[in-house]
Amino acid sequence: MGNKQQISKQELPNSKKEKVQDFYEINEKDLSSGYQGKVIITKHKFLGSDRALKIIHKNEVLDQDCLRKTIKVLHNLDHPNIIKLFEIFEDDQNIFLIMELCTGGELFERLRDQDKFTENESRGIFKQIMQAIHHCHTHGLCHRDLKPEYILFLDKTLNSPIKLIGFDASVFFNDEQYKTLSGKTQLTKKIGTAFYIAPEVLDQNYNEICDIWSAGVILYILLTGCPPFNGTTEQEILTAVKTGNIKLDTPEFNGISNDCKDLISKMLTKPNHRLNAEQVLKHPWLI
């Protein structure tokens, strides 16, 4: 277990000194009990807006740098396809993050329920994912753990907007500590989820383009209902990822357009041949 660290108020951007209970409807039980990172639904007392409230107990924080960074990321990013952090409150015991309320569930859950999406449905979802990634990369942020569990639907409608979450593993790749002598970005921390991790992350020499690989895996799953790199154990999955061989001529791709298959092939390839986020959004399949 890591050492628990106390978060000081000055470390959190724009945190409010007022009591969160003065502005939002909260059951006192929710403030004193529950697990770390508990999320409840609340309502603004004066505006009537429904929000998600994430409660973080300060004495349970194991990595304050990670928490501070995640809050900074959410506070600075403003995009229709990225979860919105509206307000930050804190007292001596807790940090309260007032966030956008998403009621449509995870992309993972929709995949589980309906197996796969049509090409047109996949295009609509995937374009929003890429718009969020492009916004992150434009602002010097690499997500590093893209997966369907971190993509939420705003509501339960078929055409609901998506919201990207899960920034705990993200990194500002333009920081000097990640630059080589030639000025190139070099990230080395092995981080991510087996099905979606890029092979160069396993080699611990990568940049923000690793997100493009993960997005390509998600697109593949949207269309087929199964991951391109599979195995019965995590090690088998990672071995398949490092091999990097994908097949787009299988029965699962019958009826899928050549443009779509071309895009996947240009995302699930070596980093020096891989499209960047802007190029993906300009690909014929998404125009």
C-alpha positions as CSV (number, residue, x, y, z in Angstrom):
1,M,0.0,0.0,0.0
2,G,1.2,3.5,-0.7
3,N,1.4,6.2,1.9
4,K,-1.7,8.3,2.2
5,Q,-1.1,12.0,1.6
6,Q,-3.1,15.0,2.6
7,I,-4.2,17.3,-0.1
8,S,-3.8,21.0,0.7
9,K,-6.4,23.5,-0.6
10,Q,-4.0,25.7,-2.6
11,E,-3.1,22.7,-4.8
12,L,-6.5,22.5,-6.3
13,P,-7.5,25.0,-9.1
14,N,-10.4,27.3,-8.3
15,S,-11.7,25.3,-5.3
16,K,-14.5,27.0,-3.4
17,K,-14.4,27.7,0.3
18,E,-18.2,27.6,0.7
19,K,-20.0,24.4,1.8
20,V,-21.1,22.2,-1.1
21,Q,-24.3,21.6,0.9
22,D,-25.2,25.3,0.5
23,F,-25.5,24.9,-3.2
24,Y,-26.3,21.3,-3.9
25,E,-28.8,18.8,-2.4
26,I,-26.7,16.2,-0.6
27,N,-27.7,13.6,2.0
28,E,-25.4,14.0,5.0
29,K,-24.8,10.2,4.9
30,D,-23.1,10.6,1.6
31,L,-20.6,12.9,3.2
32,S,-19.5,10.6,6.0
33,S,-19.7,7.2,4.5
34,G,-19.0,5.2,1.4
35,Y,-16.0,4.4,-0.7
36,Q,-13.2,6.5,-2.2
37,G,-14.3,8.3,-5.3
38,K,-18.0,7.8,-4.6
39,V,-20.3,9.4,-7.2
40,I,-23.9,10.5,-6.5
41,I,-26.5,12.4,-8.4
42,T,-27.3,15.8,-7.0
43,K,-29.2,18.9,-7.9
44,H,-28.3,22.6,-7.7
45,K,-30.5,24.2,-5.2
46,F,-31.0,27.4,-7.1
47,L,-30.6,26.5,-10.7
48,G,-32.3,23.1,-10.6
49,S,-29.5,21.5,-12.7
50,D,-28.8,17.8,-12.2
51,R,-25.1,17.0,-11.7
52,A,-22.8,14.2,-10.8
53,L,-21.0,14.7,-7.5
54,K,-17.7,12.8,-7.0
55,I,-16.7,12.7,-3.3
56,I,-13.0,12.1,-2.6
57,H,-12.0,11.5,1.0
58,K,-8.7,13.3,1.5
59,N,-7.4,10.7,4.0
60,E,-7.8,8.0,1.4
61,V,-5.8,9.6,-1.3
62,L,-2.7,7.5,-2.1
63,D,-1.3,9.6,-5.0
64,Q,-2.0,13.3,-4.6
65,D,0.0,14.2,-7.7
66,C,-2.2,12.0,-9.8
67,L,-5.4,13.5,-8.3
68,R,-4.1,17.0,-8.7
69,K,-3.2,16.4,-12.3
70,T,-6.5,14.7,-13.1
71,I,-8.4,17.7,-11.6
72,K,-6.2,20.1,-13.6
73,V,-6.9,18.2,-16.8
74,L,-10.7,18.2,-16.4
75,H,-10.7,21.8,-15.3
76,N,-8.7,23.0,-18.4
77,L,-10.3,20.9,-21.1
78,D,-13.6,22.2,-22.5
79,H,-15.0,20.1,-25.4
80,P,-18.5,18.7,-26.1
81,N,-17.1,15.2,-26.1
82,I,-15.1,15.4,-22.9
83,I,-16.8,15.2,-19.5
84,K,-17.2,18.6,-18.0
85,L,-16.0,19.6,-14.5
86,F,-18.2,22.5,-13.4
87,E,-17.1,23.3,-9.8
88,I,-14.7,22.2,-7.1
89,F,-15.5,22.4,-3.4
90,E,-13.5,21.1,-0.4
91,D,-13.5,21.0,3.3
92,D,-11.1,19.5,5.8
93,Q,-12.1,16.0,5.0
94,N,-13.3,15.9,1.4
95,I,-12.9,17.2,-2.1
96,F,-16.2,17.6,-4.1
97,L,-16.1,17.5,-7.9
98,I,-19.3,18.8,-9.5
99,M,-19.4,17.2,-12.9
100,E,-21.6,16.7,-15.9
101,L,-24.2,14.0,-15.3
102,C,-24.2,11.2,-17.9
103,T,-27.2,8.8,-17.7
104,G,-26.7,6.7,-20.8
105,G,-24.1,4.3,-19.5
106,E,-20.8,3.1,-20.9
107,L,-20.0,2.3,-24.5
108,F,-18.8,-1.0,-23.1
109,E,-22.3,-1.7,-21.8
110,R,-23.9,-1.0,-25.1
111,L,-21.4,-3.2,-26.9
112,R,-22.2,-6.0,-24.4
113,D,-26.0,-5.5,-24.9
114,Q,-26.1,-5.3,-28.7
115,D,-22.8,-7.1,-29.7
116,K,-21.8,-4.6,-32.4
117,F,-22.9,-1.5,-34.3
118,T,-23.7,-0.8,-37.9
119,E,-21.0,1.0,-40.0
120,N,-23.0,4.2,-39.9
121,E,-23.6,3.9,-36.1
122,S,-19.9,3.2,-35.6
123,R,-19.0,6.2,-37.7
124,G,-21.1,8.5,-35.5
125,I,-19.6,7.3,-32.3
126,F,-16.1,7.0,-33.5
127,K,-16.0,10.5,-34.9
128,Q,-16.9,12.0,-31.5
129,I,-14.2,9.9,-29.9
130,M,-11.6,11.2,-32.4
131,Q,-12.8,14.8,-31.9
132,A,-12.2,14.4,-28.1
133,I,-8.7,12.9,-28.8
134,H,-7.8,15.6,-31.2
135,H,-8.8,18.2,-28.6
136,C,-6.6,16.5,-26.0
137,H,-3.6,16.2,-28.4
138,T,-4.0,19.8,-29.5
139,H,-3.7,20.8,-25.8
140,G,-0.7,18.7,-25.3
141,L,-2.5,15.8,-23.5
142,C,-2.1,12.1,-24.2
143,H,-5.0,10.0,-22.6
144,R,-3.0,6.7,-22.5
145,D,-5.9,4.5,-21.5
146,L,-8.7,4.8,-24.1
147,K,-11.2,2.0,-23.8
148,P,-15.1,1.6,-24.1
149,E,-15.4,1.7,-20.3
150,Y,-14.1,5.3,-20.4
151,I,-16.6,6.5,-23.0
152,L,-20.0,7.5,-21.6
153,F,-23.3,8.4,-23.3
154,L,-24.9,11.6,-22.1
155,D,-28.3,10.0,-22.2
156,K,-30.1,6.7,-23.2
157,T,-31.1,7.9,-26.7
158,L,-29.6,6.1,-29.8
159,N,-27.9,9.2,-31.0
160,S,-26.7,10.4,-27.6
161,P,-23.5,12.4,-27.5
162,I,-20.5,10.6,-26.0
163,K,-18.2,11.9,-23.2
164,L,-14.6,10.9,-22.7
165,I,-13.6,10.2,-19.1
166,G,-10.8,8.3,-17.3
167,F,-7.9,10.8,-17.3
168,D,-6.1,9.3,-14.4
169,A,-3.4,7.9,-16.7
170,S,-3.1,10.9,-18.9
171,V,0.0,13.0,-19.3
172,F,1.0,16.4,-20.7
173,F,3.5,15.2,-23.3
174,N,4.9,18.7,-24.0
175,D,6.5,18.9,-20.6
176,E,10.3,19.2,-20.9
177,Q,10.9,16.0,-18.9
178,Y,9.4,14.0,-21.8
179,K,11.5,15.6,-24.6
180,T,14.6,14.1,-26.1
181,L,17.6,16.2,-27.1
182,S,16.1,16.4,-30.6
183,G,12.9,17.8,-29.2
184,K,10.8,14.7,-29.8
185,T,8.3,13.4,-27.3
186,Q,9.4,10.2,-25.5
187,L,7.1,8.6,-22.9
188,T,8.3,5.5,-21.1
189,K,5.7,4.5,-18.5
190,K,4.0,1.2,-19.4
191,I,0.4,2.0,-18.8
192,G,-3.0,1.1,-20.3
193,T,-5.3,-1.9,-20.7
194,A,-4.3,-5.1,-22.5
195,F,-6.8,-5.2,-25.4
196,Y,-6.2,-1.5,-26.3
197,I,-2.6,-0.8,-25.5
198,A,-0.3,0.2,-28.4
199,P,2.7,-2.1,-29.0
200,E,5.2,0.8,-28.6
201,V,3.8,1.4,-25.1
202,L,4.9,-2.1,-24.2
203,D,8.3,-1.2,-25.5
204,Q,8.3,1.9,-23.3
205,N,9.1,4.3,-26.1
206,Y,6.1,6.2,-27.4
207,N,4.2,9.5,-27.8
208,E,0.6,10.7,-28.1
209,I,0.1,8.6,-31.2
210,C,-0.5,5.6,-28.9
211,D,-4.0,7.0,-28.4
212,I,-4.7,6.5,-32.2
213,W,-3.9,2.8,-31.9
214,S,-6.3,2.5,-29.0
215,A,-9.0,4.3,-30.9
216,G,-8.4,2.0,-33.9
217,V,-9.0,-1.0,-31.6
218,I,-12.3,0.6,-30.4
219,L,-13.4,1.1,-34.0
220,Y,-12.6,-2.5,-34.8
221,I,-14.7,-3.7,-31.9
222,L,-17.6,-1.3,-32.7
223,L,-17.8,-2.9,-36.2
224,T,-17.2,-6.6,-35.3
225,G,-18.0,-7.0,-31.6
226,C,-14.6,-8.6,-30.9
227,P,-11.1,-7.2,-30.3
228,P,-8.5,-7.5,-33.1
229,F,-5.9,-8.8,-30.6
230,N,-7.1,-11.6,-28.3
231,G,-6.0,-14.4,-26.1
232,T,-7.1,-16.5,-23.1
233,T,-4.6,-14.8,-20.8
234,E,-3.3,-11.2,-20.5
235,Q,0.1,-12.3,-21.7
236,E,-1.4,-13.9,-24.8
237,I,-3.2,-10.7,-25.6
238,L,-0.1,-8.6,-25.1
239,T,1.9,-11.0,-27.4
240,A,-0.8,-10.6,-30.1
241,V,-0.6,-6.8,-29.6
242,K,3.1,-6.8,-30.1
243,T,2.8,-8.9,-33.2
244,G,0.3,-6.4,-34.5
245,N,-1.2,-8.5,-37.3
246,I,-4.8,-7.6,-38.2
247,K,-7.1,-9.2,-40.7
248,L,-9.7,-7.1,-42.5
249,D,-10.8,-9.8,-44.9
250,T,-12.6,-12.0,-42.4
251,P,-16.4,-12.7,-42.5
252,E,-16.9,-10.0,-39.8
253,F,-15.9,-7.4,-42.3
254,N,-18.3,-8.5,-45.0
255,G,-20.3,-5.5,-46.1
256,I,-17.8,-3.0,-44.4
257,S,-16.7,-0.3,-46.8
258,N,-13.1,-0.2,-48.2
259,D,-12.7,3.3,-46.8
260,C,-13.5,2.1,-43.3
261,K,-11.0,-0.8,-43.6
262,D,-8.4,1.6,-45.0
263,L,-8.8,3.8,-42.0
264,I,-8.4,0.9,-39.5
265,S,-5.3,-0.3,-41.4
266,K,-3.7,3.2,-41.0
267,M,-4.4,3.4,-37.3
268,L,-3.4,-0.2,-36.3
269,T,0.1,0.1,-37.8
270,K,3.6,1.1,-36.7
271,P,3.9,4.6,-35.1
272,N,5.9,6.1,-38.0
273,H,3.2,5.1,-40.5
274,R,0.2,5.8,-38.2
275,L,-2.2,8.7,-38.8
276,N,-2.4,11.4,-36.3
277,A,-5.7,12.6,-34.8
278,E,-6.1,15.4,-37.4
279,Q,-5.4,13.1,-40.3
280,V,-7.9,10.5,-38.9
281,L,-10.6,13.2,-38.9
282,K,-9.8,14.1,-42.4
283,H,-9.9,10.6,-43.7
284,P,-12.6,10.0,-46.4
285,W,-14.6,7.6,-44.2
286,L,-15.2,10.4,-41.7
287,I,-15.8,13.3,-44.1
